[in-house]
Amino acid sequence: MKNDINLQDMNEKELTELGKRVSKALADYDTRQKAKARAAAEALAKEHGYSLSDLLDAPATKGSKGAPKYAHPENPSQTWTGRGRKPKWVEAHLSSGGELTELAIAS
């Protein structure tokens, strides 16, 4: 350690100020580390014939939600694919004794 600081001898104001300085130093350190990492990533991308923005701006492939298989009986705009959690309207239908097949969209 460069400077030995005796925290026991410091008052609240001095400790608060020291805490602020430490927080700023940590943020500055993080900024420098990110800049180094970015430079390294840019150099590696360049080795492969790309710019970093070419690689980062590439469109991400997104999975399909799938076609809806079930529709709300009174409001057909509310649909469900049959994947994931059941919507409340499906839960309500099932809890009132209805069958899931009754909500199926005719194909």
N, CA, C and O atoms as a GROMACS GRO file, in nm:
protein
  428
    1MET      N    1   0.083  -0.117   0.000
    1MET     CA    2   0.000   0.000   0.000
    1MET      C    3   0.088   0.123   0.000
    1MET      O    4   0.189   0.128   0.070
    2LYS      N    5   0.050   0.222  -0.078
    2LYS     CA    6   0.130   0.343  -0.087
    2LYS      C    7   0.122   0.425   0.040
    2LYS      O    8   0.224   0.466   0.096
    3ASN      N    9   0.000   0.449   0.086
    3ASN     CA   10  -0.019   0.530   0.205
    3ASN      C   11  -0.093   0.449   0.309
    3ASN      O   12  -0.202   0.397   0.284
    4ASP      N   13  -0.035   0.439   0.426
    4ASP     CA   14  -0.107   0.375   0.535
    4ASP      C   15  -0.197   0.480   0.597
    4ASP      O   16  -0.149   0.582   0.649
    5ILE      N   17  -0.327   0.456   0.593
    5ILE     CA   18  -0.423   0.549   0.648
    5ILE      C   19  -0.479   0.488   0.774
    5ILE      O   20  -0.526   0.375   0.775
    6ASN      N   21  -0.474   0.565   0.881
    6ASN     CA   22  -0.530   0.518   1.007
    6ASN      C   23  -0.676   0.564   1.013
    6ASN      O   24  -0.704   0.680   1.044
    7LEU      N   25  -0.765   0.473   0.983
    7LEU     CA   26  -0.907   0.507   0.980
    7LEU      C   27  -0.962   0.539   1.119
    7LEU      O   28  -1.060   0.612   1.133
    8GLN      N   29  -0.898   0.484   1.220
    8GLN     CA   30  -0.945   0.507   1.357
    8GLN      C   31  -0.931   0.653   1.399
    8GLN      O   32  -1.006   0.701   1.484
    9ASP      N   33  -0.835   0.722   1.341
    9ASP     CA   34  -0.810   0.862   1.377
    9ASP      C   35  -0.896   0.960   1.298
    9ASP      O   36  -0.891   1.080   1.324
   10MET      N   37  -0.973   0.911   1.202
   10MET     CA   38  -1.050   1.000   1.116
   10MET      C   39  -1.190   1.022   1.172
   10MET      O   40  -1.250   0.933   1.233
   11ASN      N   41  -1.242   1.145   1.151
   11ASN     CA   42  -1.378   1.172   1.195
   11ASN      C   43  -1.475   1.134   1.082
   11ASN      O   44  -1.434   1.091   0.975
   12GLU      N   45  -1.605   1.152   1.108
   12GLU     CA   46  -1.707   1.110   1.012
   12GLU      C   47  -1.693   1.184   0.879
   12GLU      O   48  -1.707   1.124   0.773
   13LYS      N   49  -1.667   1.313   0.885
   13LYS     CA   50  -1.656   1.392   0.762
   13LYS      C   51  -1.538   1.343   0.678
   13LYS      O   52  -1.549   1.329   0.557
   14GLU      N   53  -1.425   1.318   0.743
   14GLU     CA   54  -1.306   1.270   0.672
   14GLU      C   55  -1.330   1.131   0.612
   14GLU      O   56  -1.289   1.102   0.500
   15LEU      N   57  -1.398   1.045   0.688
   15LEU     CA   58  -1.427   0.911   0.637
   15LEU      C   59  -1.523   0.916   0.518
   15LEU      O   60  -1.508   0.841   0.422
   16THR      N   61  -1.622   1.005   0.526
   16THR     CA   62  -1.716   1.022   0.416
   16THR      C   63  -1.644   1.070   0.291
   16THR      O   64  -1.667   1.019   0.182
   17GLU      N   65  -1.557   1.168   0.308
   17GLU     CA   66  -1.480   1.220   0.195
   17GLU      C   67  -1.390   1.112   0.136
   17GLU      O   68  -1.378   1.100   0.014
   18LEU      N   69  -1.328   1.034   0.222
   18LEU     CA   70  -1.243   0.924   0.175
   18LEU      C   71  -1.326   0.823   0.096
   18LEU      O   72  -1.282   0.773  -0.007
   19GLY      N   73  -1.446   0.793   0.147
   19GLY     CA   74  -1.535   0.699   0.077
   19GLY      C   75  -1.571   0.749  -0.062
   19GLY      O   76  -1.575   0.671  -0.157
   20LYS      N   77  -1.598   0.880  -0.073
   20LYS     CA   78  -1.630   0.939  -0.204
   20LYS      C   79  -1.511   0.928  -0.299
   20LYS      O   80  -1.526   0.896  -0.417
   21ARG      N   81  -1.392   0.955  -0.246
   21ARG     CA   82  -1.271   0.947  -0.328
   21ARG      C   83  -1.247   0.803  -0.374
   21ARG      O   84  -1.207   0.780  -0.489
   22VAL      N   85  -1.270   0.707  -0.285
   22VAL     CA   86  -1.252   0.566  -0.320
   22VAL      C   87  -1.354   0.526  -0.427
   22VAL      O   88  -1.319   0.457  -0.523
   23SER      N   89  -1.480   0.570  -0.412
   23SER     CA   90  -1.583   0.537  -0.512
   23SER      C   91  -1.545   0.594  -0.648
   23SER      O   92  -1.561   0.527  -0.750
   24LYS      N   93  -1.496   0.717  -0.649
   24LYS     CA   94  -1.457   0.779  -0.776
   24LYS      C   95  -1.338   0.705  -0.836
   24LYS      O   96  -1.333   0.682  -0.957
   25ALA      N   97  -1.242   0.668  -0.753
   25ALA     CA   98  -1.124   0.596  -0.802
   25ALA      C   99  -1.165   0.460  -0.861
   25ALA      O  100  -1.111   0.418  -0.963
   26LEU      N  101  -1.261   0.393  -0.798
   26LEU     CA  102  -1.309   0.265  -0.850
   26LEU      C  103  -1.381   0.284  -0.983
   26LEU      O  104  -1.364   0.203  -1.075
   27ALA      N  105  -1.461   0.389  -0.994
   27ALA     CA  106  -1.531   0.416  -1.120
   27ALA      C  107  -1.430   0.447  -1.230
   27ALA      O  108  -1.445   0.400  -1.343
   28ASP      N  109  -1.328   0.528  -1.199
   28ASP     CA  110  -1.225   0.560  -1.297
   28ASP      C  111  -1.150   0.435  -1.340
   28ASP      O  112  -1.120   0.417  -1.458
   29TYR      N  113  -1.119   0.349  -1.244
   29TYR     CA  114  -1.050   0.223  -1.274
   29TYR      C  115  -1.134   0.138  -1.369
   29TYR      O  116  -1.083   0.083  -1.466
   30ASP      N  117  -1.265   0.129  -1.339
   30ASP     CA  118  -1.355   0.051  -1.423
   30ASP      C  119  -1.359   0.107  -1.565
   30ASP      O  120  -1.358   0.031  -1.662
   31THR      N  121  -1.363   0.239  -1.578
   31THR     CA  122  -1.364   0.304  -1.710
   31THR      C  123  -1.237   0.270  -1.787
   31THR      O  124  -1.243   0.239  -1.906
   32ARG      N  125  -1.121   0.275  -1.719
   32ARG     CA  126  -0.994   0.242  -1.786
   32ARG      C  127  -0.993   0.096  -1.829
   32ARG      O  128  -0.946   0.066  -1.939
   33GLN      N  129  -1.042   0.006  -1.746
   33GLN     CA  130  -1.041  -0.136  -1.779
   33GLN      C  131  -1.133  -0.163  -1.899
   33GLN      O  132  -1.099  -0.243  -1.986
   34LYS      N  133  -1.248  -0.096  -1.903
   34LYS     CA  134  -1.339  -0.114  -2.017
   34LYS      C  135  -1.274  -0.063  -2.145
   34LYS      O  136  -1.290  -0.124  -2.251
   35ALA      N  137  -1.202   0.049  -2.137
   35ALA     CA  138  -1.134   0.104  -2.255
   35ALA      C  139  -1.030   0.006  -2.305
   35ALA      O  140  -1.017  -0.015  -2.426
   36LYS      N  141  -0.954  -0.056  -2.213
   36LYS     CA  142  -0.854  -0.156  -2.253
   36LYS      C  143  -0.921  -0.275  -2.318
   36LYS      O  144  -0.874  -0.325  -2.421
   37ALA      N  145  -1.030  -0.322  -2.259
   37ALA     CA  146  -1.101  -0.438  -2.314
   37ALA      C  147  -1.157  -0.406  -2.453
   37ALA      O  148  -1.152  -0.489  -2.543
   38ARG      N  149  -1.210  -0.285  -2.469
   38ARG     CA  150  -1.265  -0.244  -2.599
   38ARG      C  151  -1.154  -0.239  -2.704
   38ARG      O  152  -1.173  -0.285  -2.817
   39ALA      N  153  -1.039  -0.184  -2.666
   39ALA     CA  154  -0.927  -0.177  -2.761
   39ALA      C  155  -0.882  -0.317  -2.801
   39ALA      O  156  -0.852  -0.341  -2.918
   40ALA      N  157  -0.878  -0.407  -2.706
   40ALA     CA  158  -0.838  -0.545  -2.737
   40ALA      C  159  -0.941  -0.611  -2.828
   40ALA      O  160  -0.905  -0.683  -2.921
   41ALA      N  161  -1.069  -0.587  -2.801
   41ALA     CA  162  -1.175  -0.645  -2.884
   41ALA      C  163  -1.170  -0.587  -3.026
   41ALA      O  164  -1.189  -0.659  -3.123
   42GLU      N  165  -1.145  -0.457  -3.036
   42GLU     CA  166  -1.135  -0.394  -3.168
   42GLU      C  167  -1.017  -0.451  -3.246
   42GLU      O  168  -1.028  -0.476  -3.366
   43ALA      N  169  -0.904  -0.472  -3.178
   43ALA     CA  170  -0.787  -0.528  -3.245
   43ALA      C  171  -0.815  -0.671  -3.292
   43ALA      O  172  -0.776  -0.708  -3.403
   44LEU      N  173  -0.882  -0.749  -3.212
   44LEU     CA  174  -0.914  -0.887  -3.249
   44LEU      C  175  -1.012  -0.890  -3.367
   44LEU      O  176  -0.997  -0.970  -3.459
   45ALA      N  177  -1.113  -0.803  -3.363
   45ALA     CA  178  -1.208  -0.795  -3.474
   45ALA      C  179  -1.135  -0.756  -3.602
   45ALA      O  180  -1.163  -0.811  -3.709
   46LYS      N  181  -1.043  -0.661  -3.592
   46LYS     CA  182  -0.967  -0.614  -3.709
   46LYS      C  183  -0.883  -0.728  -3.766
   46LYS      O  184  -0.869  -0.739  -3.888
   47GLU      N  185  -0.826  -0.813  -3.680
   47GLU     CA  186  -0.748  -0.929  -3.726
   47GLU      C  187  -0.831  -1.018  -3.817
   47GLU      O  188  -0.779  -1.081  -3.909
   48HIS      N  189  -0.961  -1.023  -3.790
   48HIS     CA  190  -1.050  -1.109  -3.867
   48HIS      C  191  -1.120  -1.034  -3.980
   48HIS      O  192  -1.208  -1.088  -4.048
   49GLY      N  193  -1.081  -0.908  -4.001
   49GLY     CA  194  -1.134  -0.832  -4.112
   49GLY      C  195  -1.264  -0.758  -4.084
   49GLY      O  196  -1.335  -0.720  -4.177
   50TYR      N  197  -1.296  -0.738  -3.958
   50TYR     CA  198  -1.419  -0.669  -3.922
   50TYR      C  199  -1.388  -0.552  -3.829
   50TYR      O  200  -1.281  -0.544  -3.769
   51SER      N  201  -1.485  -0.462  -3.820
   51SER     CA  202  -1.476  -0.361  -3.715
   51SER      C  203  -1.562  -0.412  -3.600
   51SER      O  204  -1.649  -0.497  -3.619
   52LEU      N  205  -1.537  -0.361  -3.483
   52LEU     CA  206  -1.615  -0.406  -3.367
   52LEU      C  207  -1.762  -0.372  -3.387
   52LEU      O  208  -1.849  -0.449  -3.347
   53SER      N  209  -1.790  -0.256  -3.447
   53SER     CA  210  -1.930  -0.219  -3.469
   53SER      C  211  -1.997  -0.313  -3.569
   53SER      O  212  -2.118  -0.337  -3.560
   54ASP      N  213  -1.920  -0.367  -3.666
   54ASP     CA  214  -1.977  -0.466  -3.759
   54ASP      C  215  -2.029  -0.587  -3.682
   54ASP      O  216  -2.135  -0.641  -3.712
   55LEU      N  217  -1.953  -0.628  -3.584
   55LEU     CA  218  -1.990  -0.747  -3.507
   55LEU      C  219  -2.100  -0.718  -3.406
   55LEU      O  220  -2.188  -0.802  -3.385
   56LEU      N  221  -2.097  -0.601  -3.345
   56LEU     CA  222  -2.196  -0.570  -3.241
   56LEU      C  223  -2.330  -0.527  -3.300
   56LEU      O  224  -2.433  -0.544  -3.235
   57ASP      N  225  -2.329  -0.472  -3.419
   57ASP     CA  226  -2.452  -0.425  -3.480
   57ASP      C  227  -2.522  -0.534  -3.563
   57ASP      O  228  -2.625  -0.508  -3.624
   58ALA      N  229  -2.465  -0.653  -3.564
   58ALA     CA  230  -2.526  -0.761  -3.641
   58ALA      C  231  -2.663  -0.793  -3.580
   58ALA      O  232  -2.677  -0.798  -3.458
   59PRO      N  233  -2.763  -0.813  -3.664
   59PRO     CA  234  -2.896  -0.843  -3.610
   59PRO      C  235  -2.896  -0.977  -3.536
   59PRO      O  236  -2.841  -1.076  -3.584
   60ALA      N  237  -2.957  -0.976  -3.423
   60ALA     CA  238  -2.966  -1.099  -3.344
   60ALA      C  239  -3.080  -1.184  -3.399
   60ALA      O  240  -3.185  -1.132  -3.436
   61THR      N  241  -3.057  -1.312  -3.402
   61THR     CA  242  -3.164  -1.401  -3.445
   61THR      C  243  -3.257  -1.420  -3.327
   61THR      O  244  -3.214  -1.441  -3.214
   62LYS      N  245  -3.384  -1.412  -3.356
   62LYS     CA  246  -3.483  -1.421  -3.249
   62LYS      C  247  -3.576  -1.535  -3.280
   62LYS      O  248  -3.624  -1.549  -3.392
   63GLY      N  249  -3.602  -1.614  -3.181
   63GLY     CA  250  -3.689  -1.728  -3.200
   63GLY      C  251  -3.834  -1.684  -3.219
   63GLY      O  252  -3.875  -1.578  -3.173
   64SER      N  253  -3.909  -1.767  -3.286
   64SER     CA  254  -4.048  -1.739  -3.310
   64SER      C  255  -4.130  -1.773  -3.186
   64SER      O  256  -4.100  -1.869  -3.115
   65LYS      N  257  -4.232  -1.694  -3.160
   65LYS     CA  258  -4.320  -1.724  -3.049
   65LYS      C  259  -4.410  -1.841  -3.081
   65LYS      O  260  -4.463  -1.906  -2.991
   66GLY      N  261  -4.427  -1.867  -3.206
   66GLY     CA  262  -4.514  -1.976  -3.247
   66GLY      C  263  -4.654  -1.925  -3.277
   66GLY      O  264  -4.694  -1.817  -3.233
   67ALA      N  265  -4.728  -2.004  -3.352
   67ALA     CA  266  -4.864  -1.967  -3.388
   67ALA      C  267  -4.957  -1.991  -3.270
   67ALA      O  268  -4.939  -2.087  -3.196
   68PRO      N  269  -5.055  -1.904  -3.252
   68PRO     CA  270  -5.150  -1.926  -3.141
   68PRO      C  271  -5.233  -2.051  -3.165
   68PRO      O  272  -5.275  -2.079  -3.277
   69LYS      N  273  -5.256  -2.125  -3.058
   69LYS     CA  274  -5.335  -2.248  -3.066
   69LYS      C  275  -5.469  -2.232  -2.995
   69LYS      O  276  -5.562  -2.308  -3.021
   70TYR      N  277  -5.477  -2.134  -2.903
   70TYR     CA  278  -5.598  -2.117  -2.823
   70TYR      C  279  -5.639  -1.970  -2.825
   70TYR      O  280  -5.555  -1.881  -2.831
   71ALA      N  281  -5.771  -1.947  -2.819
   71ALA     CA  282  -5.822  -1.810  -2.818
   71ALA      C  283  -5.928  -1.796  -2.710
   71ALA      O  284  -6.000  -1.891  -2.679
   72HIS      N  285  -5.937  -1.677  -2.655
   72HIS     CA  286  -6.039  -1.644  -2.555
   72HIS      C  287  -6.176  -1.657  -2.622
   72HIS      O  288  -6.195  -1.605  -2.732
   73PRO      N  289  -6.273  -1.725  -2.559
   73PRO     CA  290  -6.402  -1.746  -2.624
   73PRO      C  291  -6.480  -1.617  -2.652
   73PRO      O  292  -6.550  -1.609  -2.753
   74GLU      N  293  -6.469  -1.516  -2.566
   74GLU     CA  294  -6.542  -1.392  -2.587
   74GLU      C  295  -6.459  -1.283  -2.654
   74GLU      O  296  -6.514  -1.188  -2.709
   75ASN      N  297  -6.327  -1.297  -2.649
   75ASN     CA  298  -6.239  -1.195  -2.708
   75ASN      C  299  -6.130  -1.267  -2.788
   75ASN      O  300  -6.022  -1.292  -2.735
   76PRO      N  301  -6.156  -1.300  -2.914
   76PRO     CA  302  -6.062  -1.378  -2.994
   76PRO      C  303  -5.927  -1.310  -3.018
   76PRO      O  304  -5.833  -1.374  -3.066
   77SER      N  305  -5.916  -1.180  -2.984
   77SER     CA  306  -5.786  -1.115  -3.001
   77SER      C  307  -5.688  -1.160  -2.892
   77SER      O  308  -5.567  -1.143  -2.907
   78GLN      N  309  -5.740  -1.216  -2.784
   78GLN     CA  310  -5.653  -1.272  -2.679
   78GLN      C  311  -5.625  -1.416  -2.714
   78GLN      O  312  -5.715  -1.500  -2.715
   79THR      N  313  -5.497  -1.445  -2.743
   79THR     CA  314  -5.459  -1.580  -2.784
   79THR      C  315  -5.346  -1.632  -2.697
   79THR      O  316  -5.282  -1.557  -2.622
   80TRP      N  317  -5.322  -1.761  -2.709
   80TRP     CA  318  -5.213  -1.827  -2.636
   80TRP      C  319  -5.157  -1.936  -2.725
   80TRP      O  320  -5.232  -2.010  -2.790
   81THR      N  321  -5.024  -1.947  -2.728
   81THR     CA  322  -4.959  -2.047  -2.813
   81THR      C  323  -4.960  -2.187  -2.751
   81THR      O  324  -4.932  -2.286  -2.820
   82GLY      N  325  -4.991  -2.195  -2.624
   82GLY     CA  326  -4.985  -2.324  -2.556
   82GLY      C  327  -4.851  -2.346  -2.489
   82GLY      O  328  -4.827  -2.451  -2.429
   83ARG      N  329  -4.762  -2.246  -2.500
   83ARG     CA  330  -4.630  -2.253  -2.438
   83ARG      C  331  -4.625  -2.158  -2.319
   83ARG      O  332  -4.694  -2.056  -2.316
   84GLY      N  333  -4.544  -2.192  -2.222
   84GLY     CA  334  -4.526  -2.104  -2.106
   84GLY      C  335  -4.647  -2.108  -2.014
   84GLY      O  336  -4.731  -2.197  -2.020
   85ARG      N  337  -4.653  -2.007  -1.926
   85ARG     CA  338  -4.762  -2.000  -1.830
   85ARG      C  339  -4.895  -1.978  -1.899
   85ARG      O  340  -4.903  -1.908  -2.001
   86LYS      N  341  -4.997  -2.037  -1.844
   86LYS     CA  342  -5.131  -2.018  -1.898
   86LYS      C  343  -5.179  -1.877  -1.864
   86LYS      O  344  -5.159  -1.830  -1.752
   87PRO      N  345  -5.241  -1.809  -1.960
   87PRO     CA  346  -5.299  -1.678  -1.929
   87PRO      C  347  -5.413  -1.694  -1.828
   87PRO      O  348  -5.469  -1.802  -1.812
   88LYS      N  349  -5.447  -1.585  -1.762
   88LYS     CA  350  -5.552  -1.590  -1.659
   88LYS      C  351  -5.685  -1.636  -1.717
   88LYS      O  352  -5.760  -1.708  -1.651
   89TRP      N  353  -5.715  -1.596  -1.840
   89TRP     CA  354  -5.842  -1.637  -1.899
   89TRP      C  355  -5.847  -1.788  -1.923
   89TRP      O  356  -5.954  -1.849  -1.914
   90VAL      N  357  -5.732  -1.850  -1.952
   90VAL     CA  358  -5.727  -1.996  -1.967
   90VAL      C  359  -5.745  -2.061  -1.831
   90VAL      O  360  -5.822  -2.156  -1.817
   91GLU      N  361  -5.674  -2.009  -1.731
   91GLU     CA  362  -5.687  -2.063  -1.594
   91GLU      C  363  -5.832  -2.054  -1.547
   91GLU      O  364  -5.884  -2.150  -1.489
   92ALA      N  365  -5.898  -1.941  -1.572
   92ALA     CA  366  -6.036  -1.923  -1.529
   92ALA      C  367  -6.128  -2.024  -1.599
   92ALA      O  368  -6.216  -2.082  -1.536
   93HIS      N  369  -6.106  -2.044  -1.727
   93HIS     CA  370  -6.187  -2.139  -1.803
   93HIS      C  371  -6.170  -2.280  -1.747
   93HIS      O  372  -6.268  -2.352  -1.729
   94LEU      N  373  -6.046  -2.319  -1.721
   94LEU     CA  374  -6.020  -2.453  -1.670
   94LEU      C  375  -6.074  -2.471  -1.529
   94LEU      O  376  -6.128  -2.577  -1.496
   95SER      N  377  -6.060  -2.368  -1.445
   95SER     CA  378  -6.106  -2.381  -1.306
   95SER      C  379  -6.259  -2.384  -1.297
   95SER      O  380  -6.314  -2.432  -1.197
   96SER      N  381  -6.328  -2.333  -1.400
   96SER     CA  382  -6.475  -2.338  -1.399
   96SER      C  383  -6.526  -2.468  -1.463
   96SER      O  384  -6.646  -2.481  -1.491
   97GLY      N  385  -6.436  -2.562  -1.487
   97GLY     CA  386  -6.476  -2.693  -1.538
   97GLY      C  387  -6.463  -2.707  -1.688
   97GLY      O  388  -6.497  -2.812  -1.743
   98GLY      N  389  -6.415  -2.605  -1.758
   98GLY     CA  390  -6.400  -2.612  -1.902
   98GLY      C  391  -6.280  -2.696  -1.943
   98GLY      O  392  -6.192  -2.725  -1.862
   99GLU      N  393  -6.279  -2.735  -2.067
   99GLU     CA  394  -6.169  -2.813  -2.123
   99GLU      C  395  -6.082  -2.724  -2.210
   99GLU      O  396  -6.131  -2.630  -2.272
  100LEU      N  397  -5.953  -2.753  -2.215
  100LEU     CA  398  -5.861  -2.676  -2.298
  100LEU      C  399  -5.898  -2.688  -2.446
  100LEU      O  400  -5.881  -2.593  -2.522
  101THR      N  401  -5.947  -2.805  -2.486
  101THR     CA  402  -5.983  -2.826  -2.626
  101THR      C  403  -6.096  -2.732  -2.670
  101THR      O  404  -6.109  -2.704  -2.789
  102GLU      N  405  -6.176  -2.684  -2.577
  102GLU     CA  406  -6.284  -2.590  -2.610
  102GLU      C  407  -6.230  -2.454  -2.654
  102GLU      O  408  -6.300  -2.377  -2.720
  103LEU      N  409  -6.107  -2.424  -2.617
  103LEU     CA  410  -6.046  -2.296  -2.651
  103LEU      C  411  -5.960  -2.304  -2.776
  103LEU      O  412  -5.907  -2.202  -2.823
  104ALA      N  413  -5.945  -2.425  -2.830
  104ALA     CA  414  -5.857  -2.445  -2.946
  104ALA      C  415  -5.907  -2.366  -3.066
  104ALA      O  416  -6.027  -2.358  -3.093
  105ILE      N  417  -5.811  -2.309  -3.138
  105ILE     CA  418  -5.843  -2.236  -3.261
  105ILE      C  419  -5.857  -2.340  -3.372
  105ILE      O  420  -5.770  -2.426  -3.391
  106ALA      N  421  -5.966  -2.332  -3.445
  106ALA     CA  422  -5.989  -2.427  -3.556
  106ALA      C  423  -5.887  -2.398  -3.666
  106ALA      O  424  -5.868  -2.284  -3.706
  107SER      N  425  -5.821  -2.504  -3.712
  107SER     CA  426  -5.721  -2.483  -3.818
  107SER      C  427  -5.770  -2.526  -3.952
  107SER      O  428  -5.697  -2.515  -4.050
   0.00000   0.00000   0.00000
